[in-house]
Amino acid sequence: MIIPELAINLGCVLPYHGSYFAAASLAEPMCCIIGAYNANYHTDALCL
């Protein structure tokens, strides 16, 4: 994967210090699920 230099300079890339990259790669889909849930789930009374 090629990561843009701008993303690295802005600190958008999380460091990974482990040796088993398959476990780290499972975090990406989970982040997508959490992000989608947060974007679509509203607790504001006006949205009910």
SULTA-V500658 format. One record per backbone hydrogen bond with DSSP energy under -0.5 kcal/mol. NH is the residue of the N-H (numbers start at 1). CO is the residue of the C=O. E is the energy in kcal/mol with one decimal. If there is no record, write none. Layout:
nh co e
NH CO E
NH CO E
//
This chain:
nh co e
3 1 -0.6
8 4 -1.5
9 5 -2.8
10 6 -2.0
11 8 -1.2
12 7 -2.5
14 12 -0.5
21 19 -0.8
23 20 -0.8
24 20 -0.8
25 21 -2.1
26 22 -0.9
26 23 -0.5
27 24 -1.3
28 24 -0.5
28 25 -0.6
29 25 -0.6
30 26 -1.1
31 27 -2.3
32 28 -1.7
33 29 -2.0
34 30 -2.5
35 31 -2.6
36 32 -2.4
37 33 -2.3
38 34 -2.5
39 35 -1.9
40 36 -1.5
41 37 -1.9
42 40 -0.6
47 44 -1.6
48 45 -0.9
//
